[in-house]
Amino acid sequence: MSTGSRVASNRPVPQMTYRKSARVYDALCRHKDYARASWKLRDIVRRVTPEASSLLDVACGTGRHLEHLSRDFRVEGLDRSPDMLAVARARCPDVRFHEGSLVDFRLTGRYDAVTCLFGSIGHARTLDGLHRAVVSMGRHLEPGGVLVVEPWITPAAFVTGRLVCDTVNDPDLKVTRMYVTQREGDVSIFDEHYLIATADGVEHFIERHELGLFTDDQYRGAFRNAGLDLVDTSEDLFGYGLYVCRAAS
């Protein structure tokens, strides 16, 4: 072997977030009561902005919230993953979806309500990213509109070294997702190993997720910086808590 040669690794290379897992995401999350969460979210929005009729869901994923919210609002969704958006478009064919990052998106319209749910704000990753994301969402609000952010885990609450194993055991689909929670500074890291079995065979791949860990003070600072008034922190949808803000009229 020459000095400059390289040996190829048998370790699977981590894939772009949700590139391959989008097709099994809903199966892994089927225990989540999106209908109940969406009804509660509707009531929160209407309490802050009673006449709200339009809503943008940022980091909308596969459109599970929008499926229900579309009954009460004219909805649109935004996500950076084309694979997740493909699932969302199949689920909600009458809804308009946009591909883009929550950190720096710019759409032509404004909305009575903007939401960022299920801890997706963690994908902003850094404190600068958090501020940019909140500014991006805030500038898409109508005057007096409402922003609802479901935060990711705080630095104090995050547990490293936790072993996680999620499974799906359907007749025609078997899924195992395993990972060990990791942390680098104020970023939580998940190298998720997937085994997906169908009649076509068994596939293994790894996806890496990196989500920023922000404190309550950092969230509040980002809202202030964007000119938003924090009006409620008492609500909850999936155990992460909830920040409800209002734009200036």
Backbone bond lengths (Angstrom), bond angles and torsions (degrees), N, CA, C in turn:
res aa  C-N    CA-C-N  psi(-1)  N-CA   C-N-CA  omega(-1)  CA-C   N-CA-C  phi
1 M - - - 1.475 - - 1.518 108.84 -
2 S 1.311 117.07 129.62 1.464 120.01 179.36 1.514 110.19 -74.71
3 T 1.339 116.01 160.14 1.460 121.64 -176.49 1.518 111.93 -62.06
4 G 1.328 118.30 -32.89 1.457 120.99 -174.66 1.509 114.47 -90.34
5 S 1.340 119.29 1.91 1.466 120.29 -176.46 1.516 110.93 -78.42
6 R 1.350 115.96 158.95 1.452 122.32 179.30 1.518 109.78 -125.59
7 V 1.321 114.55 146.83 1.455 120.02 177.21 1.515 108.67 -102.77
8 A 1.319 117.81 125.27 1.469 121.93 -179.59 1.517 109.96 -67.60
9 S 1.337 116.70 138.69 1.463 121.90 179.11 1.519 110.33 -86.03
10 N 1.332 116.81 145.19 1.462 121.45 174.89 1.524 112.19 -86.36
11 R 1.331 117.20 -4.54 1.464 121.32 179.84 1.522 109.46 -71.51
12 P 1.342 118.34 126.76 1.460 120.14 179.03 1.527 110.97 -60.28
13 V 1.319 116.93 139.78 1.453 121.90 179.39 1.526 108.79 -80.10
14 P 1.350 118.11 130.16 1.470 119.77 178.30 1.528 111.75 -56.44
15 Q 1.342 116.43 136.98 1.446 122.18 -178.40 1.530 110.65 -91.37
16 M 1.338 116.12 162.34 1.446 121.19 174.21 1.534 108.85 -59.40
17 T 1.326 116.37 144.72 1.452 121.98 -175.59 1.528 112.16 -49.90
18 Y 1.317 115.71 124.67 1.464 125.17 175.74 1.533 113.68 66.58
19 R 1.314 117.88 10.47 1.459 118.97 -178.22 1.533 111.20 -62.46
20 K 1.329 116.62 -42.81 1.465 119.99 -179.17 1.523 113.25 -108.07
21 S 1.318 117.09 -22.10 1.470 119.29 -174.31 1.518 113.88 -86.11
22 A 1.330 118.03 -10.04 1.465 120.42 -175.74 1.524 111.60 -55.31
23 R 1.324 116.33 -35.78 1.465 119.49 -175.24 1.526 112.94 -70.83
24 V 1.335 117.97 -16.22 1.468 119.97 179.22 1.526 111.75 -116.42
25 Y 1.328 117.41 2.99 1.471 121.58 -176.93 1.522 110.94 -58.34
26 D 1.321 117.63 -47.31 1.462 120.25 -177.28 1.524 112.14 -66.79
27 A 1.312 117.00 -34.85 1.456 119.78 177.34 1.528 110.65 -63.99
28 L 1.313 117.18 -39.09 1.469 121.20 179.42 1.532 111.95 -72.20
29 C 1.331 117.20 -22.88 1.474 121.26 -176.94 1.524 112.61 -108.98
30 R 1.314 117.61 16.69 1.467 119.04 -174.53 1.527 113.15 -66.25
31 H 1.323 117.51 -17.35 1.455 120.33 178.39 1.527 112.42 -77.38
32 K 1.339 117.78 -10.45 1.459 121.67 179.95 1.533 109.98 -79.17
33 D 1.319 116.89 132.34 1.460 121.84 -179.32 1.528 109.05 -89.55
34 Y 1.329 116.18 81.22 1.451 121.08 -179.02 1.525 111.55 -66.99
35 A 1.312 117.69 -32.68 1.464 120.59 -179.49 1.523 110.23 -62.83
36 R 1.306 117.27 -49.84 1.467 121.00 -179.99 1.522 111.02 -62.02
37 A 1.343 116.78 -43.78 1.461 120.53 179.62 1.525 110.88 -62.21
38 S 1.326 117.07 -38.99 1.460 120.96 -178.80 1.522 111.42 -69.48
39 W 1.327 117.22 -38.98 1.465 119.98 176.90 1.528 110.24 -62.89
40 K 1.321 116.43 -41.45 1.462 120.53 178.79 1.520 110.28 -65.51
41 L 1.314 116.15 -40.88 1.460 120.54 178.69 1.526 110.73 -63.33
42 R 1.323 117.17 -41.24 1.466 121.00 176.95 1.522 110.61 -56.29
43 D 1.322 116.58 -45.15 1.465 120.73 -178.74 1.528 111.27 -65.29
44 I 1.342 117.06 -37.97 1.467 120.70 178.61 1.525 110.31 -64.08
45 V 1.328 116.30 -46.79 1.463 120.92 179.90 1.524 110.57 -60.28
46 R 1.317 116.95 -46.51 1.463 120.85 -177.71 1.524 111.89 -67.67
47 R 1.320 117.33 -28.85 1.457 120.08 178.43 1.531 110.66 -68.75
48 V 1.336 117.01 -36.81 1.460 121.12 -179.03 1.531 110.96 -84.80
49 T 1.322 116.85 -41.86 1.468 122.79 -178.54 1.527 107.79 -129.99
50 P 1.336 117.22 85.13 1.475 120.95 -171.20 1.528 114.60 -56.29
51 E 1.335 117.75 -32.65 1.461 120.50 -176.68 1.527 113.18 -93.87
52 A 1.310 117.70 13.33 1.467 120.71 -177.09 1.526 111.16 -57.88
53 S 1.338 114.97 132.37 1.463 119.41 179.59 1.524 112.64 -129.74
54 S 1.348 117.58 -16.07 1.465 120.78 -178.79 1.519 109.88 -122.20
55 L 1.335 116.19 145.56 1.464 121.08 -175.82 1.519 109.88 -146.87
56 L 1.321 115.92 134.81 1.464 123.37 173.47 1.515 108.70 -113.87
57 D 1.340 116.66 124.99 1.462 121.06 176.01 1.519 108.42 -101.60
58 V 1.334 116.60 113.12 1.464 123.38 -178.17 1.521 108.99 -89.73
59 A 1.340 116.30 135.41 1.468 122.31 -171.53 1.522 108.79 60.07
60 C 1.314 114.76 53.65 1.473 122.19 -171.67 1.515 113.88 -75.24
61 G 1.324 118.72 -12.63 1.460 120.76 178.83 1.516 112.52 60.27
62 T 1.314 116.65 -130.77 1.462 121.69 -176.56 1.523 113.14 -87.59
63 G 1.332 117.53 9.16 1.460 120.59 173.67 1.510 115.87 80.88
64 R 1.329 117.49 19.60 1.460 119.13 -176.90 1.530 112.62 -64.92
65 H 1.338 117.95 -39.48 1.462 119.62 175.92 1.524 110.73 -68.47
66 L 1.329 117.15 -43.65 1.454 120.86 -176.30 1.518 112.13 -64.09
67 E 1.316 116.37 -30.40 1.465 120.74 176.78 1.526 110.50 -53.97
68 H 1.317 117.28 -38.05 1.461 122.40 -178.76 1.525 112.04 -91.87
69 L 1.333 117.23 -40.31 1.462 120.57 -177.62 1.521 112.26 -66.73
70 S 1.320 117.11 -23.29 1.467 120.34 -179.79 1.521 112.36 -65.47
71 R 1.319 117.83 -13.82 1.462 120.99 177.47 1.525 111.80 -76.10
72 D 1.335 116.47 -20.29 1.462 120.77 -176.02 1.524 113.96 -119.78
73 F 1.344 117.32 -16.57 1.453 120.82 -177.38 1.528 110.32 -135.85
74 R 1.309 115.93 159.91 1.453 121.94 167.16 1.526 105.83 -83.74
75 V 1.309 117.22 108.58 1.461 120.79 -166.85 1.520 112.33 -110.71
76 E 1.332 114.70 153.42 1.454 123.55 169.39 1.525 107.78 -138.91
77 G 1.326 116.51 160.60 1.454 120.64 -179.64 1.510 111.59 -132.64
78 L 1.336 115.48 153.18 1.464 121.56 177.25 1.523 108.92 -136.05
79 D 1.318 116.33 137.01 1.465 121.12 176.76 1.520 108.56 -155.00
80 R 1.313 116.92 151.36 1.463 120.19 179.91 1.521 112.72 -85.57
81 S 1.344 118.06 -13.61 1.457 121.31 -176.75 1.529 110.98 -95.00
82 P 1.334 118.52 113.03 1.470 119.73 177.00 1.524 112.72 -63.21
83 D 1.316 116.68 -27.10 1.467 119.79 -179.76 1.526 111.06 -72.60
84 M 1.339 117.38 -41.14 1.458 120.33 175.03 1.525 110.25 -65.58
85 L 1.324 117.05 -39.72 1.462 120.44 179.75 1.524 111.52 -64.82
86 A 1.318 117.60 -33.50 1.470 119.75 177.66 1.522 110.69 -61.53
87 V 1.340 116.33 -40.46 1.473 120.53 177.16 1.525 109.80 -67.09
88 A 1.332 116.42 -42.35 1.465 120.35 -179.21 1.523 111.52 -63.38
89 R 1.317 117.26 -41.19 1.470 120.28 -179.54 1.527 111.42 -66.53
90 A 1.326 116.88 -35.29 1.463 119.81 176.71 1.527 110.59 -67.86
91 R 1.330 116.94 -35.79 1.466 121.40 -179.44 1.532 111.09 -74.42
92 C 1.328 116.62 -40.39 1.474 121.58 -174.12 1.534 108.57 -125.27
93 P 1.323 118.04 74.02 1.470 120.40 -173.78 1.526 114.20 -65.00
94 D 1.321 118.23 -18.39 1.463 120.84 -178.99 1.527 113.17 -95.09
95 V 1.325 116.77 1.45 1.462 121.56 -177.81 1.528 109.52 -98.10
96 R 1.320 115.58 141.46 1.461 120.78 177.22 1.519 109.42 -87.20
97 F 1.335 116.32 129.33 1.454 122.10 -179.65 1.529 110.18 -120.23
98 H 1.334 115.25 147.96 1.457 122.45 -179.90 1.528 108.95 -124.68
99 E 1.326 116.35 141.65 1.459 120.54 174.90 1.521 108.89 -97.67
100 G 1.330 116.27 123.81 1.451 119.84 -179.84 1.509 111.38 177.62
101 S 1.338 115.97 165.67 1.454 123.21 -179.27 1.519 110.53 -87.36
102 L 1.319 117.28 140.00 1.459 120.91 177.69 1.523 112.32 -63.42
103 V 1.317 118.05 -18.67 1.457 121.54 -175.04 1.522 112.22 -76.34
104 D 1.327 118.45 -34.34 1.469 118.94 -171.45 1.522 112.95 -145.29
105 F 1.317 118.37 33.65 1.458 119.49 -178.28 1.530 111.16 -77.29
106 R 1.336 115.08 152.06 1.465 122.06 174.91 1.522 108.69 -139.70
107 L 1.308 116.15 114.95 1.457 122.36 176.18 1.529 108.54 -110.36
108 T 1.318 116.32 165.89 1.463 119.57 -176.80 1.523 112.57 -81.23
109 G 1.328 117.88 -22.93 1.453 120.24 -174.76 1.513 114.14 -100.30
110 R 1.351 115.00 169.84 1.455 122.80 171.29 1.523 107.96 -121.66
111 Y 1.333 115.06 160.06 1.462 120.22 -171.23 1.520 110.06 -135.17
112 D 1.328 114.97 151.21 1.465 120.18 176.33 1.523 111.25 -70.10
113 A 1.324 116.66 -27.19 1.467 121.58 179.77 1.524 109.28 -142.10
114 V 1.331 115.35 139.35 1.465 122.20 172.09 1.522 106.94 -126.68
115 T 1.319 116.54 133.21 1.460 121.10 -179.41 1.523 110.11 -123.86
116 C 1.321 115.57 150.91 1.471 123.13 171.76 1.522 105.25 -142.08
117 L 1.324 117.27 105.89 1.455 122.13 -163.14 1.529 113.15 -116.25
118 F 1.330 114.23 170.95 1.466 122.15 170.14 1.522 112.86 62.56
119 G 1.358 116.88 30.00 1.460 120.63 178.95 1.513 114.61 74.25
120 S 1.337 117.18 9.57 1.466 120.14 -176.24 1.517 113.14 -64.18
121 I 1.330 118.32 -20.55 1.455 121.59 178.37 1.533 110.52 -60.01
122 G 1.329 117.48 -22.45 1.465 120.92 177.07 1.516 113.01 -60.30
123 H 1.351 116.87 -22.49 1.462 119.93 178.90 1.525 111.85 -69.30
124 A 1.334 117.46 -10.06 1.469 119.67 171.94 1.529 110.47 -64.09
125 R 1.316 116.75 -27.36 1.462 127.52 167.58 1.527 114.94 74.23
126 T 1.298 119.66 -48.09 1.469 122.32 -178.11 1.522 109.83 -117.32
127 L 1.331 116.23 165.63 1.460 119.87 178.46 1.523 110.56 -63.15
128 D 1.328 116.47 -39.91 1.463 119.83 175.45 1.528 110.37 -61.06
129 G 1.335 115.95 -41.72 1.460 119.88 177.81 1.518 112.03 -62.75
130 L 1.337 116.66 -39.64 1.466 120.73 177.80 1.526 110.27 -60.19
131 H 1.333 117.34 -47.77 1.470 120.36 179.84 1.522 111.16 -61.89
132 R 1.313 116.92 -42.07 1.469 120.37 -179.82 1.522 111.11 -66.04
133 A 1.332 116.15 -38.59 1.470 119.75 179.49 1.522 110.97 -64.83
134 V 1.336 117.01 -44.62 1.467 120.00 -179.32 1.524 110.68 -65.71
135 V 1.328 117.34 -39.42 1.467 120.06 175.55 1.523 110.48 -62.02
136 S 1.325 116.85 -43.71 1.468 120.74 179.47 1.523 111.04 -59.93
137 M 1.323 116.75 -44.69 1.463 119.62 179.94 1.515 111.02 -68.88
138 G 1.343 116.54 -40.14 1.454 120.17 -178.43 1.513 113.34 -63.85
139 R 1.337 117.21 -36.67 1.464 118.51 -177.46 1.531 112.11 -74.15
140 H 1.328 117.23 -8.15 1.461 120.39 176.22 1.520 112.63 -98.40
141 L 1.333 116.78 8.67 1.458 121.12 178.27 1.525 111.03 -92.46
142 E 1.312 116.10 141.43 1.453 121.30 168.04 1.526 108.63 -68.68
143 P 1.335 118.87 156.11 1.470 120.21 174.60 1.528 110.98 -53.57
144 G 1.317 116.47 130.49 1.458 120.93 -177.83 1.516 114.03 79.36
145 G 1.335 116.83 4.19 1.466 120.24 -179.18 1.520 112.59 -72.66
146 V 1.325 115.91 169.29 1.460 121.49 -173.82 1.530 110.42 -116.56
147 L 1.319 115.53 134.62 1.462 122.75 172.90 1.522 108.08 -110.10
148 V 1.337 116.39 128.68 1.459 121.50 178.12 1.526 108.21 -120.99
149 V 1.325 115.88 118.71 1.464 121.70 -179.02 1.529 108.99 -119.85
150 E 1.316 115.75 124.07 1.462 121.97 174.00 1.529 107.21 -96.33
151 P 1.333 118.27 107.49 1.464 120.49 -169.35 1.523 113.17 -71.98
152 W 1.329 114.50 161.50 1.459 121.74 170.10 1.524 107.50 -83.97
153 I 1.319 117.18 176.32 1.459 123.27 -176.42 1.531 110.52 -63.20
154 T 1.313 116.87 143.12 1.465 121.26 177.28 1.532 110.06 -77.42
155 P 1.340 117.50 160.04 1.477 119.77 177.61 1.526 112.71 -56.91
156 A 1.331 117.52 -38.54 1.462 120.77 -177.37 1.523 112.14 -69.90
157 A 1.321 117.36 -28.56 1.468 120.74 -175.42 1.530 113.10 -91.11
158 F 1.337 117.74 -16.75 1.462 119.99 -176.23 1.525 110.97 -71.39
159 V 1.326 115.78 135.58 1.467 122.48 -179.17 1.525 109.29 -112.07
160 T 1.315 117.28 121.69 1.464 120.91 176.79 1.530 109.67 -88.03
161 G 1.324 114.95 155.78 1.459 120.87 175.92 1.519 114.73 76.10
162 R 1.329 116.86 15.41 1.469 119.31 178.65 1.525 109.03 -84.54
163 L 1.334 116.47 131.32 1.459 121.75 179.48 1.530 109.11 -89.70
164 V 1.337 115.69 128.01 1.462 121.35 -176.80 1.517 109.36 -124.07
165 C 1.332 115.67 135.35 1.464 121.67 176.40 1.523 108.35 -140.46
166 D 1.326 116.94 114.00 1.459 123.18 177.28 1.520 108.59 -112.17
167 T 1.325 116.51 142.28 1.463 119.43 -175.51 1.523 112.09 -136.31
168 V 1.317 114.68 154.29 1.464 124.31 168.95 1.518 106.43 -127.94
169 N 1.328 116.51 131.34 1.462 120.04 -177.15 1.529 110.13 -131.34
170 D 1.334 115.45 62.07 1.457 121.35 177.43 1.534 109.84 -86.19
171 P 1.319 117.57 161.29 1.464 118.97 179.30 1.525 113.87 -57.77
172 D 1.351 116.87 -36.74 1.461 119.79 -176.31 1.522 113.62 -111.63
173 L 1.328 117.10 8.88 1.456 120.84 179.82 1.524 110.32 -151.75
174 K 1.323 115.81 125.52 1.471 121.98 174.57 1.530 107.62 -121.44
175 V 1.323 116.36 129.92 1.459 120.93 179.87 1.521 109.06 -134.77
176 T 1.319 115.99 135.64 1.460 122.30 168.22 1.519 107.88 -128.12
177 R 1.325 115.58 128.01 1.463 121.45 175.51 1.523 107.06 -121.90
178 M 1.335 115.98 121.20 1.460 121.01 -177.70 1.523 110.28 -129.59
179 Y 1.324 115.28 141.89 1.457 119.89 175.16 1.523 109.51 -161.40
180 V 1.328 114.62 164.10 1.458 122.78 174.49 1.524 106.96 -116.71
181 T 1.321 117.70 125.94 1.461 120.37 -177.60 1.530 110.23 -65.71
182 Q 1.333 115.85 134.20 1.452 122.66 -179.14 1.521 109.43 -131.27
183 R 1.317 114.74 165.13 1.460 119.82 -179.48 1.515 109.61 -148.02
184 E 1.311 115.78 136.22 1.454 122.51 171.39 1.522 107.39 -127.36
185 G 1.330 116.44 105.05 1.454 119.99 -174.91 1.516 109.81 64.28
186 D 1.323 116.12 -125.25 1.457 121.02 178.42 1.523 111.67 -105.09
187 V 1.327 115.65 35.50 1.462 121.63 175.44 1.519 108.51 -124.33
188 S 1.335 116.28 124.41 1.466 120.74 174.68 1.523 108.27 -86.74
189 I 1.345 115.36 138.70 1.469 121.10 -173.57 1.524 109.52 -126.89
190 F 1.331 114.17 133.25 1.462 120.49 179.63 1.531 108.56 -131.13
191 D 1.321 117.05 109.32 1.460 121.40 171.19 1.518 106.56 -92.98
192 E 1.320 115.67 95.30 1.461 121.76 -171.87 1.532 110.22 -89.29
193 H 1.327 115.38 120.72 1.463 122.00 176.98 1.522 108.62 -94.64
194 Y 1.326 115.53 125.86 1.459 121.72 -179.57 1.525 110.19 -111.69
195 L 1.308 116.12 137.23 1.462 123.88 163.03 1.512 106.72 -119.66
196 I 1.329 117.00 119.22 1.460 122.15 -179.48 1.519 108.28 -122.78
197 A 1.333 115.45 122.00 1.466 121.11 -179.37 1.519 110.22 -116.00
198 T 1.316 115.60 128.01 1.459 123.24 171.27 1.525 107.50 -132.00
199 A 1.316 116.31 -175.80 1.459 119.74 178.59 1.526 111.85 -63.21
200 D 1.339 116.47 -18.69 1.463 120.51 179.97 1.522 112.99 -82.98
201 G 1.346 117.00 -10.76 1.454 120.03 179.41 1.518 112.00 132.84
202 V 1.337 115.48 -166.62 1.462 122.37 -177.24 1.528 109.17 -116.59
203 E 1.325 115.48 131.93 1.462 121.73 -179.31 1.528 109.25 -118.91
204 H 1.326 116.00 140.46 1.461 121.71 175.73 1.519 109.00 -124.50
205 F 1.337 116.31 133.32 1.450 120.33 174.05 1.529 108.57 -153.77
206 I 1.328 114.92 168.01 1.468 122.06 179.25 1.517 108.57 -123.42
207 E 1.321 115.76 136.49 1.458 120.96 171.88 1.528 108.73 -122.99
208 R 1.317 115.87 136.22 1.470 120.46 178.83 1.524 109.71 -103.53
209 H 1.320 115.07 131.65 1.460 122.22 175.07 1.520 107.95 -119.71
210 E 1.320 116.48 131.80 1.460 122.49 177.69 1.526 108.16 -126.29
211 L 1.335 116.62 115.15 1.458 122.08 -177.43 1.524 110.08 -123.22
212 G 1.329 115.33 132.26 1.450 120.50 179.54 1.516 112.43 -69.31
213 L 1.331 115.18 142.98 1.467 122.53 177.15 1.526 108.03 -103.19
214 F 1.325 116.85 110.67 1.454 121.85 -175.33 1.523 110.73 -114.66
215 T 1.325 115.40 144.27 1.462 120.79 178.41 1.525 110.36 -82.30
216 D 1.326 115.25 165.83 1.460 120.48 176.29 1.524 110.20 -59.09
217 D 1.320 117.40 -42.87 1.462 120.58 179.04 1.522 111.64 -61.58
218 Q 1.330 117.24 -36.76 1.466 120.35 179.57 1.524 111.57 -68.53
219 Y 1.323 117.17 -39.79 1.470 119.38 175.17 1.521 109.93 -61.78
220 R 1.326 116.89 -48.02 1.460 120.84 -178.24 1.532 111.01 -61.75
221 G 1.323 116.56 -38.90 1.452 120.24 177.52 1.520 112.39 -63.57
222 A 1.321 116.88 -38.88 1.468 121.17 178.87 1.524 110.87 -65.51
223 F 1.322 117.47 -39.25 1.463 120.44 178.45 1.533 110.64 -66.36
224 R 1.334 116.58 -43.58 1.468 120.02 177.73 1.520 111.09 -61.31
225 N 1.327 115.92 -44.25 1.459 120.95 -179.07 1.527 111.51 -59.70
226 A 1.329 117.08 -32.18 1.466 121.62 -179.63 1.525 112.56 -87.23
227 G 1.327 117.21 2.04 1.457 120.56 178.72 1.511 113.72 76.68
228 L 1.327 117.62 26.29 1.457 122.31 -178.90 1.525 110.04 -104.98
229 D 1.317 116.16 141.07 1.461 121.47 176.97 1.524 109.77 -93.21
230 L 1.323 116.89 122.19 1.460 121.71 176.15 1.527 108.48 -77.93
231 V 1.342 116.89 116.19 1.463 120.15 -173.11 1.522 113.58 -109.79
232 D 1.342 118.40 -15.13 1.465 119.11 -178.81 1.523 110.10 -161.46
233 T 1.341 115.97 136.85 1.467 121.74 173.52 1.529 110.42 -131.96
234 S 1.319 117.32 16.75 1.461 120.87 -173.04 1.527 113.69 -91.52
235 E 1.334 117.40 -11.92 1.463 120.51 -174.52 1.530 111.54 -88.81
236 D 1.321 115.83 167.61 1.464 121.36 179.67 1.519 109.13 -156.81
237 L 1.326 116.79 145.24 1.464 121.84 177.80 1.527 111.71 -115.63
238 F 1.346 115.93 -54.20 1.461 120.63 -175.69 1.521 112.96 -128.86
239 G 1.320 117.32 24.29 1.456 119.91 175.98 1.509 115.80 93.48
240 Y 1.330 117.76 3.00 1.458 121.21 179.83 1.526 112.19 -95.69
241 G 1.332 117.89 -12.50 1.452 121.63 -169.68 1.520 109.56 87.69
242 L 1.325 116.58 -176.72 1.464 120.22 -175.64 1.528 109.29 -157.66
243 Y 1.331 115.69 135.13 1.459 121.85 172.33 1.532 107.94 -108.60
244 V 1.321 115.73 124.97 1.457 121.45 179.52 1.527 107.90 -116.67
245 C 1.332 116.13 119.44 1.463 121.72 -175.65 1.525 110.59 -123.72
246 R 1.334 115.23 155.48 1.463 121.11 177.35 1.517 110.02 -122.59
247 A 1.336 115.79 136.86 1.453 120.88 174.75 1.525 109.58 -79.37
248 A 1.316 116.60 155.05 1.455 120.90 178.41 1.527 110.15 -62.79
249 S 1.320 115.77 144.23 1.471 120.68 -179.58 1.528 110.80 -78.17
